[in-house]
Amino acid sequence: MSPNSPTFEQPAGFVAFVGAGPGDEHLLTLRGADLLAKADTVVLDAQAYGRLLAHAREGVEVIDTAADEAASITAAQAAAKGRRVVRLCPGDPMFFSSVEEEVAACVKAEVDFEIVPGVTPATAVLTYAGIPPAAGVPEFRVVDARQVDDWSAHASTQGTLVIYNGVAEAPAIGKALVAAGRPDSTPVAVTSAGTTTDQHTVVSTLGRLTADLKHAGMTEPALIVVGDAVGMRERLSWFETKPLFGWRVLVPRTKEQAAGLSEQLRSYGAVPEEVPTISVEPPRTPQQMDRAIKGLVTGRYEWVAFTSANAVKAVREKFEEYGLDARAFAGLKVSAVGEATAKALIDFGVRPDLVPSGEQSSEGLLAEWPPYDSMLDPINRVLLPRADIATEALVAGLTELGWECDDVTAYRTVRASPPPAPIREAIKGGGFDAVLFTSSSTVRNLVGIAGKPHNVTVIAVIGPQTAKTAEEFGLRVDVMADKPSASALAAALAEYGAKQRQAALAAGETPRRPSQTRRGARRRAK
């Protein structure tokens, strides 16, 4: 980039060659994320780095290099038209990920550019594999197998040798290193899809490498690591030993509802996949909600009881329709049935006065709801905005406590459309390792739109009632949360996964995911 070239804050055309890192989207640099947020055009391999588009603004132009063979000049052409372009490059753009041709195109078009370093696989993949790249060794050498004709020059490496782009020739490379004098007992590790939840590492020696890789199914991107540092993996491995590492977990909720739950599952190493089982729609007749909102504003109610985040959303939308905001709740008492509903209220600007400290359900809410006291409560009426299929237990309980309830249909729940065919086949064929059921309706609706999960799939439920429904549908319940919250459910599944892993290791077996135990599944060591 020339000394006087413009920055992204200025309108002139510009190309930033940004290192996308080794695969884990969280390893993108802050500079890279900042440039992505300001880009007009992003050029990338969408399959490998599509998740990074979360940093880009809505409506950004996306050019997929996998579908555009002229990507080397695409960035320069777009910038020449005045666009701000980010070209996402594997790893570090200057580290075995040459951008010379694309930079040359920018120079030829007289387009300003910047090259942003990225986290390189040479260190990141080894770290995720539990292999210290250069701990206690005098030498750390990184080579590109495509550029090596004679391996004898690398056989005498006094430390760690890291090899890029060599997985297809790994057996031949191992033999060449031994032939050149490296002991056949030298530890070797081969890691594919490093830093992602598809990461897979085979540990071997130069002498056994051919046999150990024969059925491993290793593909690029992959790294070969040669040296004594590999021996430290057993003690330092932290990523592939996560309790749900690589587990494909079905979450029968919308992306909006499942955001926090999915993030928690990822922290355990799982690959969550959200599949909506219900669709939320407005009530058929909106007049009831209109009257309720008017009553809320005019002081008709002492309490407003929210039994779901969807109810909060429905009221919020009505508020926006009338030009109201959270200030309309001033003077009212507000309750939330659980943590997720409370969070939705807080996001709205309303802090609930009552959230059950025990069971997060209508029963738990009733257990802590104060009885009506004419000396303390000027109004004895409660607004209860709910789904059209809600049960009457909460209304009956509040009535017993002396309150009058305006039970209002705030939204309707209808069964969602069936998921795409590959998802349905994975559900019925054992492609998912676990499914999380957060309510009885998610059980009924998932089975209704996609069929019963395969019997190898771990069934995790949020509580006894959901377990009962699952069993009614012939499902074996393996995991139940110790309290009825989505967070507790994810934690319970992680504990189950950890115990399964420990049991396999104690028996001298290689831990396998549930989907790998079904008939016909490819079984490979993790």
KAWOLIN-V137299 format. One record per residue. RES is the residue in one small letter. PSI is psi in whole degrees, -180 to 180 (none if undefined). D_CENTER is the distance of its C-alpha to the mean C-alpha in Angstrom with 1 decimal. Layout:
# KAWOLIN-V137299
res->RES psi->PSI d_center->D_CENTER
res->RES psi->PSI d_center->D_CENTER
This chain:
# KAWOLIN-V137299
res->m psi->129 d_center->35.7
res->s psi->154 d_center->39.2
res->p psi->-33 d_center->40.2
res->n psi->15 d_center->40.8
res->s psi->154 d_center->37.9
res->p psi->157 d_center->35.9
res->t psi->177 d_center->32.6
res->f psi->-18 d_center->29.8
res->e psi->-15 d_center->31.4
res->q psi->156 d_center->34.3
res->p psi->-14 d_center->34.5
res->a psi->154 d_center->35.9
res->g psi->147 d_center->33.9
res->f psi->144 d_center->31.9
res->v psi->129 d_center->29.5
res->a psi->118 d_center->26.9
res->f psi->105 d_center->25.9
res->v psi->126 d_center->22.7
res->g psi->121 d_center->21.3
res->a psi->-7 d_center->17.6
res->g psi->-174 d_center->17.4
res->p psi->-10 d_center->16.8
res->g psi->-43 d_center->13.4
res->d psi->118 d_center->10.8
res->e psi->-19 d_center->10.2
res->h psi->-6 d_center->10.7
res->l psi->5 d_center->14.2
res->l psi->140 d_center->15.6
res->t psi->160 d_center->18.8
res->l psi->-37 d_center->19.7
res->r psi->-42 d_center->22.4
res->g psi->-43 d_center->20.2
res->a psi->-39 d_center->18.0
res->d psi->-43 d_center->21.3
res->l psi->-39 d_center->22.8
res->l psi->-39 d_center->19.9
res->a psi->-23 d_center->20.3
res->k psi->-1 d_center->24.0
res->a psi->146 d_center->24.0
res->d psi->-31 d_center->25.8
res->t psi->137 d_center->24.8
res->v psi->126 d_center->22.0
res->v psi->121 d_center->22.9
res->l psi->167 d_center->20.2
res->d psi->103 d_center->19.2
res->a psi->-35 d_center->16.7
res->q psi->-40 d_center->15.4
res->a psi->-37 d_center->14.8
res->y psi->19 d_center->13.9
res->g psi->-31 d_center->12.9
res->r psi->-26 d_center->9.7
res->l psi->-14 d_center->12.3
res->l psi->-11 d_center->14.0
res->a psi->-24 d_center->12.1
res->h psi->-14 d_center->14.8
res->a psi->158 d_center->17.5
res->r psi->160 d_center->19.7
res->e psi->137 d_center->20.0
res->g psi->3 d_center->22.5
res->v psi->143 d_center->22.2
res->e psi->131 d_center->23.8
res->v psi->127 d_center->21.7
res->i psi->118 d_center->23.6
res->d psi->118 d_center->22.0
res->t psi->-24 d_center->24.0
res->a psi->-24 d_center->23.5
res->a psi->-1 d_center->25.6
res->d psi->102 d_center->27.9
res->e psi->-16 d_center->30.2
res->a psi->26 d_center->31.8
res->a psi->-27 d_center->28.8
res->s psi->-25 d_center->31.0
res->i psi->-10 d_center->33.1
res->t psi->-46 d_center->30.8
res->a psi->-46 d_center->29.5
res->a psi->-40 d_center->33.1
res->q psi->-43 d_center->34.3
res->a psi->-41 d_center->31.9
res->a psi->-35 d_center->32.7
res->a psi->-22 d_center->36.4
res->k psi->9 d_center->36.0
res->g psi->8 d_center->34.9
res->r psi->150 d_center->31.1
res->r psi->116 d_center->28.7
res->v psi->136 d_center->26.7
res->v psi->124 d_center->23.8
res->r psi->107 d_center->23.9
res->l psi->125 d_center->20.7
res->c psi->147 d_center->22.0
res->p psi->139 d_center->20.5
res->g psi->-121 d_center->20.6
res->d psi->129 d_center->23.7
res->p psi->-24 d_center->25.9
res->m psi->13 d_center->29.0
res->f psi->91 d_center->28.0
res->f psi->26 d_center->28.5
res->s psi->63 d_center->26.8
res->s psi->136 d_center->29.9
res->v psi->20 d_center->30.1
res->e psi->-45 d_center->33.9
res->e psi->-41 d_center->34.5
res->e psi->-37 d_center->32.3
res->v psi->-40 d_center->33.7
res->a psi->-37 d_center->37.1
res->a psi->-36 d_center->36.4
res->c psi->-42 d_center->35.7
res->v psi->-44 d_center->38.9
res->k psi->-37 d_center->40.9
res->a psi->1 d_center->39.7
res->e psi->44 d_center->40.3
res->v psi->133 d_center->36.8
res->d psi->149 d_center->35.5
res->f psi->163 d_center->32.4
res->e psi->145 d_center->30.4
res->i psi->118 d_center->28.5
res->v psi->117 d_center->25.6
res->p psi->153 d_center->24.9
res->g psi->169 d_center->21.5
res->v psi->124 d_center->20.3
res->t psi->140 d_center->22.2
res->p psi->-27 d_center->21.0
res->a psi->-31 d_center->24.4
res->t psi->-42 d_center->23.3
res->a psi->-46 d_center->19.5
res->v psi->-40 d_center->19.3
res->l psi->-41 d_center->22.2
res->t psi->-43 d_center->20.7
res->y psi->-23 d_center->17.5
res->a psi->-2 d_center->20.0
res->g psi->26 d_center->22.1
res->i psi->113 d_center->25.0
res->p psi->119 d_center->26.6
res->p psi->-41 d_center->27.6
res->a psi->34 d_center->30.9
res->a psi->119 d_center->31.7
res->g psi->23 d_center->35.5
res->v psi->149 d_center->36.3
res->p psi->-11 d_center->38.7
res->e psi->140 d_center->36.9
res->f psi->108 d_center->33.5
res->r psi->133 d_center->33.9
res->v psi->128 d_center->31.4
res->v psi->156 d_center->32.7
res->d psi->116 d_center->31.8
res->a psi->-28 d_center->33.1
res->r psi->-17 d_center->34.1
res->q psi->9 d_center->36.5
res->v psi->122 d_center->38.1
res->d psi->-30 d_center->41.3
res->d psi->112 d_center->42.7
res->w psi->-6 d_center->40.6
res->s psi->-29 d_center->43.6
res->a psi->-21 d_center->43.0
res->h psi->-6 d_center->39.7
res->a psi->-25 d_center->40.9
res->s psi->12 d_center->42.5
res->t psi->124 d_center->39.4
res->q psi->62 d_center->39.9
res->g psi->-133 d_center->36.3
res->t psi->129 d_center->32.9
res->l psi->122 d_center->32.8
res->v psi->129 d_center->29.5
res->i psi->122 d_center->29.7
res->y psi->153 d_center->27.6
res->n psi->41 d_center->27.9
res->g psi->7 d_center->29.8
res->v psi->-35 d_center->28.0
res->a psi->-29 d_center->30.2
res->e psi->15 d_center->33.3
res->a psi->-47 d_center->32.1
res->p psi->-42 d_center->34.9
res->a psi->-37 d_center->37.5
res->i psi->-43 d_center->36.3
res->g psi->-45 d_center->36.6
res->k psi->-39 d_center->40.1
res->a psi->-39 d_center->41.1
res->l psi->-40 d_center->40.1
res->v psi->-44 d_center->42.1
res->a psi->-28 d_center->45.0
res->a psi->3 d_center->45.0
res->g psi->-4 d_center->45.4
res->r psi->132 d_center->42.0
res->p psi->141 d_center->42.3
res->d psi->-10 d_center->40.7
res->s psi->1 d_center->39.3
res->t psi->128 d_center->37.1
res->p psi->144 d_center->33.5
res->v psi->143 d_center->31.0
res->a psi->139 d_center->27.2
res->v psi->121 d_center->25.4
res->t psi->125 d_center->21.6
res->s psi->155 d_center->19.8
res->a psi->41 d_center->16.4
res->g psi->143 d_center->16.4
res->t psi->3 d_center->13.6
res->t psi->169 d_center->10.9
res->t psi->0 d_center->10.0
res->d psi->5 d_center->13.0
res->q psi->138 d_center->15.2
res->h psi->126 d_center->18.6
res->t psi->131 d_center->21.6
res->v psi->123 d_center->25.2
res->v psi->132 d_center->27.8
res->s psi->-161 d_center->31.3
res->t psi->166 d_center->34.6
res->l psi->-35 d_center->36.4
res->g psi->-29 d_center->38.8
res->r psi->3 d_center->36.3
res->l psi->-43 d_center->33.7
res->t psi->-47 d_center->35.0
res->a psi->-41 d_center->34.9
res->d psi->-25 d_center->31.5
res->l psi->-8 d_center->29.8
res->k psi->-44 d_center->31.7
res->h psi->19 d_center->29.2
res->a psi->-21 d_center->26.0
res->g psi->35 d_center->24.8
res->m psi->134 d_center->23.8
res->t psi->163 d_center->23.1
res->e psi->151 d_center->22.7
res->p psi->138 d_center->21.0
res->a psi->159 d_center->22.3
res->l psi->142 d_center->24.4
res->i psi->131 d_center->27.5
res->v psi->125 d_center->28.5
res->v psi->127 d_center->32.1
res->g psi->170 d_center->33.7
res->d psi->-20 d_center->34.1
res->a psi->-26 d_center->30.9
res->v psi->-32 d_center->29.2
res->g psi->-15 d_center->31.0
res->m psi->-5 d_center->29.0
res->r psi->-40 d_center->25.7
res->e psi->-32 d_center->26.6
res->r psi->-30 d_center->26.9
res->l psi->-4 d_center->24.2
res->s psi->126 d_center->21.3
res->w psi->-24 d_center->18.3
res->f psi->-53 d_center->15.1
res->e psi->-8 d_center->16.1
res->t psi->7 d_center->17.6
res->k psi->150 d_center->14.6
res->p psi->-30 d_center->15.3
res->l psi->31 d_center->12.7
res->f psi->123 d_center->12.3
res->g psi->-3 d_center->11.6
res->w psi->130 d_center->11.7
res->r psi->112 d_center->10.7
res->v psi->125 d_center->10.3
res->l psi->126 d_center->11.6
res->v psi->104 d_center->11.1
res->p psi->64 d_center->14.3
res->r psi->165 d_center->13.6
res->t psi->160 d_center->13.3
res->k psi->-37 d_center->10.3
res->e psi->-45 d_center->12.6
res->q psi->-31 d_center->13.2
res->a psi->1 d_center->9.8
res->a psi->-55 d_center->8.2
res->g psi->-40 d_center->9.3
res->l psi->-43 d_center->8.9
res->s psi->-40 d_center->5.3
res->e psi->-39 d_center->5.2
res->q psi->-42 d_center->8.1
res->l psi->-40 d_center->7.2
res->r psi->-35 d_center->5.1
res->s psi->-22 d_center->8.4
res->y psi->2 d_center->10.3
res->g psi->4 d_center->9.2
res->a psi->165 d_center->7.8
res->v psi->92 d_center->6.2
res->p psi->147 d_center->5.8
res->e psi->114 d_center->7.9
res->e psi->130 d_center->9.6
res->v psi->107 d_center->13.3
res->p psi->134 d_center->15.7
res->t psi->-14 d_center->18.9
res->i psi->156 d_center->20.9
res->s psi->132 d_center->21.9
res->v psi->127 d_center->23.3
res->e psi->157 d_center->26.6
res->p psi->158 d_center->29.5
res->p psi->153 d_center->32.4
res->r psi->-35 d_center->35.2
res->t psi->111 d_center->37.7
res->p psi->-7 d_center->36.5
res->q psi->-35 d_center->39.8
res->q psi->-44 d_center->38.9
res->m psi->-37 d_center->35.9
res->d psi->-45 d_center->38.2
res->r psi->-38 d_center->40.8
res->a psi->-43 d_center->38.3
res->i psi->-39 d_center->37.0
res->k psi->-43 d_center->40.7
res->g psi->-36 d_center->41.5
res->l psi->-42 d_center->38.7
res->v psi->-34 d_center->40.1
res->t psi->4 d_center->43.7
res->g psi->27 d_center->43.4
res->r psi->-23 d_center->43.5
res->y psi->150 d_center->40.9
res->e psi->-38 d_center->40.7
res->w psi->152 d_center->37.1
res->v psi->124 d_center->34.1
res->a psi->121 d_center->31.8
res->f psi->124 d_center->28.2
res->t psi->5 d_center->26.7
res->s psi->158 d_center->23.3
res->a psi->-30 d_center->21.1
res->n psi->-36 d_center->22.3
res->a psi->-40 d_center->25.8
res->v psi->-45 d_center->25.0
res->k psi->-42 d_center->23.7
res->a psi->-44 d_center->26.8
res->v psi->-40 d_center->29.2
res->r psi->-42 d_center->27.5
res->e psi->-38 d_center->28.0
res->k psi->-40 d_center->31.6
res->f psi->-47 d_center->32.1
res->e psi->-35 d_center->31.1
res->e psi->-35 d_center->33.4
res->y psi->4 d_center->36.2
res->g psi->24 d_center->35.5
res->l psi->166 d_center->34.7
res->d psi->-168 d_center->32.2
res->a psi->-18 d_center->31.3
res->r psi->-19 d_center->34.9
res->a psi->-15 d_center->36.2
res->f psi->0 d_center->35.0
res->a psi->130 d_center->37.5
res->g psi->-10 d_center->39.8
res->l psi->153 d_center->37.6
res->k psi->138 d_center->36.0
res->v psi->136 d_center->32.4
res->s psi->154 d_center->30.5
res->a psi->139 d_center->27.0
res->v psi->-22 d_center->26.3
res->g psi->-173 d_center->23.3
res->e psi->-44 d_center->20.6
res->a psi->-41 d_center->18.4
res->t psi->-39 d_center->21.6
res->a psi->-40 d_center->23.0
res->k psi->-41 d_center->20.0
res->a psi->-39 d_center->20.6
res->l psi->-44 d_center->24.2
res->i psi->-39 d_center->23.7
res->d psi->-28 d_center->21.7
res->f psi->-17 d_center->24.8
res->g psi->14 d_center->27.1
res->v psi->123 d_center->28.4
res->r psi->118 d_center->28.4
res->p psi->145 d_center->29.1
res->d psi->-25 d_center->32.3
res->l psi->122 d_center->31.4
res->v psi->127 d_center->28.2
res->p psi->133 d_center->29.0
res->s psi->-18 d_center->28.9
res->g psi->-121 d_center->28.9
res->e psi->128 d_center->27.7
res->q psi->83 d_center->25.4
res->s psi->177 d_center->27.2
res->s psi->-38 d_center->30.2
res->e psi->-41 d_center->32.4
res->g psi->-37 d_center->30.9
res->l psi->-44 d_center->31.5
res->l psi->-36 d_center->35.1
res->a psi->-25 d_center->35.7
res->e psi->2 d_center->35.4
res->w psi->131 d_center->36.8
res->p psi->143 d_center->40.2
res->p psi->155 d_center->43.2
res->y psi->132 d_center->45.0
res->d psi->112 d_center->47.7
res->s psi->-21 d_center->50.2
res->m psi->-29 d_center->51.2
res->l psi->-28 d_center->47.7
res->d psi->109 d_center->46.0
res->p psi->-24 d_center->47.9
res->i psi->141 d_center->45.9
res->n psi->26 d_center->45.0
res->r psi->141 d_center->42.5
res->v psi->133 d_center->38.8
res->l psi->128 d_center->36.5
res->l psi->87 d_center->33.9
res->p psi->121 d_center->31.7
res->r psi->-179 d_center->29.8
res->a psi->161 d_center->28.7
res->d psi->-19 d_center->31.5
res->i psi->13 d_center->30.9
res->a psi->150 d_center->30.8
res->t psi->168 d_center->33.2
res->e psi->2 d_center->36.4
res->a psi->-40 d_center->36.0
res->l psi->-42 d_center->35.0
res->v psi->-45 d_center->37.9
res->a psi->-42 d_center->40.3
res->g psi->-42 d_center->39.3
res->l psi->-36 d_center->39.7
res->t psi->-42 d_center->43.0
res->e psi->-30 d_center->44.2
res->l psi->2 d_center->43.5
res->g psi->7 d_center->45.7
res->w psi->150 d_center->43.3
res->e psi->138 d_center->43.5
res->c psi->134 d_center->40.4
res->d psi->97 d_center->39.6
res->d psi->105 d_center->37.1
res->v psi->133 d_center->35.6
res->t psi->108 d_center->33.3
res->a psi->-26 d_center->30.7
res->y psi->162 d_center->28.5
res->r psi->144 d_center->28.5
res->t psi->127 d_center->25.9
res->v psi->155 d_center->26.3
res->r psi->134 d_center->24.6
res->a psi->166 d_center->22.0
res->s psi->152 d_center->22.8
res->p psi->145 d_center->21.9
res->p psi->169 d_center->18.7
res->p psi->156 d_center->19.4
res->a psi->-43 d_center->21.6
res->p psi->-35 d_center->19.2
res->i psi->-45 d_center->16.9
res->r psi->-41 d_center->20.2
res->e psi->-38 d_center->21.4
res->a psi->-37 d_center->18.4
res->i psi->-49 d_center->18.8
res->k psi->-25 d_center->22.5
res->g psi->3 d_center->22.7
res->g psi->19 d_center->20.5
res->g psi->-18 d_center->17.6
res->f psi->142 d_center->15.1
res->d psi->-29 d_center->15.4
res->a psi->158 d_center->15.0
res->v psi->136 d_center->14.9
res->l psi->120 d_center->14.7
res->f psi->118 d_center->17.7
res->t psi->1 d_center->18.0
res->s psi->165 d_center->21.4
res->s psi->-35 d_center->24.3
res->s psi->-32 d_center->23.7
res->t psi->-32 d_center->20.3
res->v psi->-54 d_center->22.2
res->r psi->-44 d_center->25.0
res->n psi->-39 d_center->23.1
res->l psi->-46 d_center->20.7
res->v psi->-37 d_center->23.8
res->g psi->-37 d_center->25.7
res->i psi->-17 d_center->23.5
res->a psi->-11 d_center->22.1
res->g psi->172 d_center->24.2
res->k psi->139 d_center->24.0
res->p psi->148 d_center->21.3
res->h psi->154 d_center->22.9
res->n psi->-12 d_center->24.7
res->v psi->-14 d_center->22.7
res->t psi->130 d_center->19.5
res->v psi->127 d_center->19.0
res->i psi->118 d_center->19.6
res->a psi->131 d_center->18.4
res->v psi->157 d_center->20.0
res->i psi->-19 d_center->20.2
res->g psi->179 d_center->24.0
res->p psi->-42 d_center->27.4
res->q psi->-40 d_center->27.9
res->t psi->-37 d_center->24.6
res->a psi->-42 d_center->25.7
res->k psi->-43 d_center->29.0
res->t psi->-42 d_center->27.7
res->a psi->-42 d_center->25.6
res->e psi->-34 d_center->28.7
res->e psi->-27 d_center->30.8
res->f psi->10 d_center->28.8
res->g psi->20 d_center->29.4
res->l psi->140 d_center->26.1
res->r psi->120 d_center->26.2
res->v psi->122 d_center->24.3
res->d psi->-30 d_center->23.0
res->v psi->136 d_center->21.2
res->m psi->135 d_center->22.1
res->a psi->147 d_center->20.8
res->d psi->-14 d_center->23.6
res->k psi->151 d_center->23.3
res->p psi->73 d_center->22.1
res->s psi->151 d_center->18.9
res->a psi->-37 d_center->15.2
res->s psi->-44 d_center->14.6
res->a psi->-33 d_center->17.5
res->l psi->-45 d_center->16.3
res->a psi->-41 d_center->13.0
res->a psi->-39 d_center->15.4
res->a psi->-39 d_center->17.9
res->l psi->-40 d_center->15.8
res->a psi->-40 d_center->15.0
res->e psi->-40 d_center->18.7
res->y psi->-46 d_center->19.6
res->g psi->-41 d_center->17.6
res->a psi->-41 d_center->19.3
res->k psi->-39 d_center->22.7
res->q psi->-40 d_center->22.4
res->r psi->-45 d_center->21.7
res->q psi->-38 d_center->24.6
res->a psi->-41 d_center->26.9
res->a psi->-45 d_center->26.4
res->l psi->-39 d_center->27.2
res->a psi->-29 d_center->30.1
res->a psi->3 d_center->31.5
res->g psi->21 d_center->31.3
res->e psi->161 d_center->28.7
res->t psi->125 d_center->25.6
res->p psi->137 d_center->22.5
res->r psi->149 d_center->21.0
res->r psi->155 d_center->18.1
res->p psi->-40 d_center->19.6
res->s psi->-21 d_center->19.1
res->q psi->-6 d_center->21.2
res->t psi->-9 d_center->24.0
res->r psi->155 d_center->24.8
res->r psi->131 d_center->27.9
res->g psi->-6 d_center->27.6
res->a psi->144 d_center->24.2
res->r psi->125 d_center->24.2
res->r psi->118 d_center->24.4
res->r psi->149 d_center->23.7
res->a psi->141 d_center->23.7
res->k psi->none d_center->20.7
